[in-house]
Amino acid sequence: MKYYIIAGEASGDLHGSNLMKALYKEDASADIRFWGGDLMQNVGGTIVKHYRELAFMGFAEVVMNLKTILNNIKICKADIEKFNPDVIIFIDYPGFNMRIAKWAKLKGIKTHYYIAPQIWAWKENRIKAVKRDFDKLFVILPFEKDFFEVKHHFPVVFVGHPLIDAIHNRVKTDEATFRKENNLDEKPIIAILPGSRKQEISKMLSVMLSIVTDFPDYQFVIAGAPSQEYHFYEQFLTTKNVKFISNKTYDLLSFAKAALVTSGTATLETALFKVPEVVCYKGSWASYQIAKRIITLKYISLVNLIMDEEVVTELIQDKFNSKNLKQELSKLLEENHRKALLKKYDDLESKLGGIGASEKTAKLILNDLK
């Protein structure tokens, strides 16, 4: 079978790579062409565009880059027509993917959405387009099944969360080796995950690093994103006791005592590694003003959304400052607070189902094609 996969972000690259592994396992003759990143490239197939050329964050930023986005859509449609796939598999990235799906459906191409658009967060009216343009919808959050099936009468399949697969299947290293290879001393590690896009990193990292001198008994380690070069981070590295490690986030979380994390998939990854965290977010003034008027969720982190309670502290926009960050990190380092939080993390993992999301999804896709 011929598969065309579109992933437009770092998290989509991760989940896309695991899905590709499962597709190759289920279908020995699989021919895969994709938009994604390094992880998907490492599995095989043919890459069309890297997600670092696609990722624009925030409402204002999308408007500013609209010409580039529209040109990418044009390129994508032409490439799909030339490849003539049996199915297009869309992974998250709804602004782009839903446009392609509408066109593809009219062309008679099968459309499967893996990791559904978060229309439960905003733009709920997109349900009409979802029903119209997608043959199959695979959801990864437990509350999404009720949202689509009960509220909107659209059948979906809950396959479990692929992050559990990614964490379970990773190649592990021991702590002594990790510290030696990355020039880390014996101090407990505070992981800093400032996001994967330049816009995010620019907004988040300086504030995150502003509290380093308040915790001299710990070493802070920045998790560099694979999509960014080290020289971009250098401008922020003005404080001692800060190390930088690129493309080893899972190893870093394996040995971290606590973490400061930019809102996104990384908040859930951190929780699944059982690392106490503070969730941080700050966007441009314009994007934030728009977002707070149209997004009505109680929380921004996946951890809190899945648990439907404030398990992890969220510091958003003006609350994301040095004073609050220092206070919240201090709490995470208190043993009683940590124990209570880790118990909640266990409950979170049980809600997400077990391993096997990628394999389940690959089998369902192939069965549908047959």
C-alpha positions in Angstrom: 0.0 0.0 0.0 1.0 3.6 -0.5 0.8 5.9 2.5 1.1 9.7 2.6 1.7 11.1 6.1 1.6 14.7 7.1 3.1 15.8 10.5 3.9 19.4 11.0 5.5 19.6 14.4 8.1 17.9 16.6 5.5 15.8 18.5 3.9 14.8 15.2 7.4 13.7 14.0 7.7 11.4 17.1 4.3 9.9 16.7 4.6 9.6 13.0 7.9 7.7 13.3 6.4 5.1 15.6 3.4 4.8 13.3 5.7 4.3 10.4 7.5 1.5 12.2 4.2 -0.2 12.9 3.1 0.2 9.3 6.3 -1.3 7.9 5.8 -4.2 10.4 2.2 -4.8 9.3 2.7 -4.1 5.6 6.0 -5.4 4.1 5.3 -3.6 0.8 4.5 -0.2 2.4 5.5 2.8 0.4 5.6 5.9 2.6 6.0 9.5 1.6 5.7 12.2 4.3 6.0 15.6 5.7 7.8 15.3 9.0 11.2 15.4 10.7 14.4 13.6 11.6 12.7 10.8 13.5 10.5 9.9 10.6 13.4 10.1 8.2 15.4 7.7 10.4 12.6 5.1 9.9 12.5 5.2 6.1 10.3 6.5 3.4 10.7 9.7 1.5 10.5 13.1 3.1 8.9 16.0 1.2 9.3 18.8 3.6 10.8 19.1 7.2 8.4 20.4 9.9 10.9 23.2 10.8 9.7 24.9 7.5 6.1 24.6 8.6 5.8 25.5 12.3 4.3 28.9 12.9 3.0 29.4 16.4 0.2 31.8 17.4 -2.6 33.6 15.6 -0.6 36.7 14.7 2.4 34.7 13.5 0.2 32.6 11.2 -1.2 35.7 9.6 2.3 37.1 9.1 3.4 33.9 7.3 0.2 33.2 5.4 1.9 33.4 2.0 4.4 30.7 3.0 1.6 28.5 4.4 -0.6 28.8 1.3 2.4 27.9 -0.9 3.1 24.8 1.2 -0.5 23.7 0.8 -0.1 24.1 -3.0 3.1 22.1 -3.0 1.5 19.4 -0.8 -1.6 18.9 -3.1 0.6 18.6 -6.2 2.9 16.1 -4.5 -0.1 14.0 -3.3 -1.6 13.9 -6.8 1.8 12.8 -8.2 2.2 10.1 -5.6 -1.4 8.9 -5.7 -1.6 7.2 -2.3 -4.1 4.7 -1.0 -4.6 6.8 2.1 -3.4 10.0 3.6 -2.7 9.9 7.3 -3.0 13.3 9.0 -1.2 13.7 12.4 -2.5 16.7 14.4 -1.5 20.0 12.8 -5.1 20.9 12.0 -4.7 24.3 10.4 -2.8 22.8 7.5 -4.1 19.2 7.6 -7.8 20.0 7.5 -7.3 22.1 4.3 -5.6 19.2 2.6 -8.2 16.7 3.8 -11.1 18.7 2.4 -9.3 18.7 -1.0 -8.3 15.1 -0.8 -11.8 13.9 0.1 -13.2 15.6 -3.1 -10.4 13.8 -5.0 -11.7 10.4 -3.6 -8.6 9.7 -1.5 -9.0 7.9 1.8 -8.4 10.3 4.8 -7.5 9.0 8.2 -6.8 11.4 11.1 -4.4 10.0 13.8 -4.3 12.3 16.8 -7.5 14.2 16.2 -7.6 18.0 16.0 -8.3 19.5 19.5 -11.6 21.1 18.5 -12.7 20.4 22.1 -10.4 23.3 23.0 -11.5 25.8 20.4 -13.2 26.0 17.0 -15.7 23.3 17.9 -17.6 24.2 14.8 -14.9 22.4 12.9 -16.8 19.2 13.7 -18.7 19.7 10.5 -15.5 19.6 8.5 -14.3 16.6 10.5 -17.4 14.6 9.7 -17.3 15.6 6.1 -13.7 15.2 5.3 -12.4 12.2 7.3 -13.1 8.5 6.9 -11.5 7.5 10.2 -10.6 9.3 13.3 -8.2 7.8 15.9 -8.1 9.6 19.2 -5.5 9.4 21.9 -7.1 11.2 24.9 -9.8 9.3 26.9 -12.2 12.2 27.1 -12.1 12.7 23.3 -14.2 9.6 22.7 -17.2 11.0 24.6 -16.7 14.4 22.9 -16.9 13.0 19.4 -19.3 10.2 19.9 -21.7 11.4 22.6 -21.7 15.1 22.0 -21.3 15.1 18.2 -22.4 11.5 17.1 -19.3 10.8 15.2 -17.7 7.4 15.7 -14.0 7.4 16.6 -11.5 4.8 17.9 -9.6 5.5 21.2 -6.2 3.8 20.6 -4.4 4.9 23.7 -1.6 7.5 23.9 1.4 6.9 21.6 3.7 8.7 24.1 3.5 5.6 26.3 4.9 3.6 23.3 7.6 6.1 22.7 8.7 6.1 26.3 8.4 2.3 26.7 10.4 1.6 23.5 13.2 4.1 23.9 16.8 2.9 24.1 17.7 3.5 27.7 21.1 4.6 29.1 22.4 4.5 32.7 22.7 7.6 34.7 26.5 7.5 35.2 27.1 7.2 31.5 24.6 10.0 30.7 26.3 12.4 33.2 29.8 11.5 32.0 29.0 11.8 28.3 27.2 15.2 28.8 29.7 16.7 31.2 27.3 16.8 34.1 28.3 16.8 37.8 26.7 14.9 40.6 24.2 17.7 41.6 20.5 16.8 41.1 19.2 17.9 37.7 16.5 20.5 36.9 15.4 20.0 33.3 14.4 23.0 31.2 12.2 22.3 28.3 11.6 25.6 26.5 9.8 24.3 23.5 10.9 23.4 19.9 10.1 26.6 18.0 12.3 29.7 18.0 9.3 31.9 19.0 8.6 29.7 22.0 12.3 29.5 23.1 12.7 33.3 22.8 9.7 33.9 25.0 10.4 31.2 27.6 14.0 30.5 28.1 15.3 33.8 29.6 12.6 33.7 32.4 13.3 30.0 33.0 17.0 30.7 33.4 16.4 33.8 35.6 16.0 31.6 38.8 19.1 29.4 38.3 21.2 31.3 40.9 18.5 30.8 43.5 19.1 27.0 43.4 22.9 26.6 43.8 22.6 23.0 44.9 21.1 21.9 41.6 22.3 22.0 38.0 19.9 23.2 35.3 20.0 21.4 31.9 18.4 22.8 28.8 16.8 20.2 26.5 17.7 21.4 23.0 15.2 20.7 20.3 16.4 18.7 17.3 15.0 21.4 15.0 17.2 24.1 16.4 21.0 24.7 16.3 23.1 25.3 19.4 24.1 28.8 18.3 20.4 29.9 18.6 20.5 29.0 22.4 23.8 30.7 23.0 22.3 34.1 23.3 20.4 33.0 26.4 23.3 31.2 28.1 24.5 34.0 30.3 24.3 32.2 33.7 26.7 29.7 35.2 25.5 26.3 36.4 23.5 25.8 33.1 24.3 22.9 30.7 22.9 22.3 27.2 22.0 18.9 25.8 20.5 18.5 22.3 18.1 15.8 21.2 18.3 13.8 24.4 15.1 14.9 26.1 14.0 11.5 27.2 17.4 10.6 28.7 17.3 14.0 30.5 13.9 13.4 31.9 14.9 9.9 33.1 17.3 11.5 35.6 15.7 14.8 36.4 14.6 15.8 39.9 12.1 18.4 38.5 11.4 20.3 35.3 10.3 23.7 33.9 8.2 22.9 30.8 6.7 25.0 28.1 3.0 24.1 27.5 2.5 21.4 24.9 3.1 17.7 24.5 6.2 17.9 26.7 4.0 18.5 29.8 2.6 15.0 29.3 5.9 13.4 28.5 7.4 14.9 31.7 4.5 13.5 33.8 4.9 10.1 32.2 8.5 10.1 33.2 7.3 10.9 36.8 9.1 14.2 37.0 7.4 17.0 39.0 7.0 20.0 36.8 5.9 23.6 36.4 4.0 24.3 33.2 4.9 27.6 31.6 3.5 29.6 28.7 3.9 33.1 27.3 2.8 34.1 23.8 2.9 37.4 22.0 0.4 40.0 23.4 -1.7 39.8 20.3 -1.9 36.0 20.2 -2.7 35.8 23.9 -5.5 38.4 23.7 -7.1 36.4 20.8 -6.6 33.1 22.5 -8.1 34.0 25.9 -11.3 35.2 24.1 -11.9 32.0 22.1 -10.5 29.2 24.2 -12.7 28.4 27.2 -10.7 25.5 28.7 -9.9 25.5 32.5 -6.3 24.4 31.9 -3.7 24.5 29.1 -1.6 21.5 30.1 -2.6 18.0 28.9 -1.9 16.6 32.4 -4.6 18.8 34.0 -7.0 18.4 31.1 -6.9 14.6 31.2 -7.2 14.6 35.0 -9.8 17.4 35.0 -8.0 19.0 38.0 -5.0 21.1 38.7 -2.4 18.4 39.2 0.5 20.6 37.9 0.8 24.3 38.4 0.4 26.4 35.2 2.1 29.8 35.0 0.5 31.6 32.0 1.4 34.9 30.5 1.9 37.6 33.2 2.0 34.9 35.9 5.0 33.4 34.2 7.7 35.5 36.0 10.8 34.8 38.1 9.1 35.2 41.4 6.3 32.7 40.7 8.7 30.3 39.0 11.1 30.3 42.0 8.2 29.7 44.4 6.7 26.8 42.4 10.0 25.1 41.8 10.8 25.3 45.5 7.5 23.4 46.2 8.4 20.7 43.8 11.6 20.0 45.6 9.7 19.4 48.9 9.3 15.7 49.5 5.7 15.7 50.7 4.6 17.7 47.7 6.5 15.4 45.4 4.9 12.2 46.8 1.4 13.6 46.3 2.2 14.7 42.7 3.7 11.4 41.8 0.6 9.5 43.0 -1.5 11.7 40.6 0.9 10.9 37.8 0.2 7.2 38.4 -3.5 7.8 38.1 -2.8 9.8 34.9 -1.0 7.0 33.2 -3.7 4.5 34.0 -6.2 6.7 32.3 -4.2 6.8 29.1 -4.4 3.0 28.5 -1.4 0.7 28.0 1.2 0.4 25.3 0.4 -0.3 21.7 -1.3 2.8 20.3 0.9 2.8 17.2 0.4 -0.9 16.4 -3.4 -0.6 17.0 -3.6 2.3 14.6 -1.5 0.7 11.9 -3.6 -2.4 12.0 -6.8 -0.4 11.8 -5.6 1.6 8.9 -4.4 -1.5 6.9 -7.7 -3.4 7.7 -9.7 -0.5 6.4 -7.7 -0.4 3.2 -8.1 -4.1 2.6 
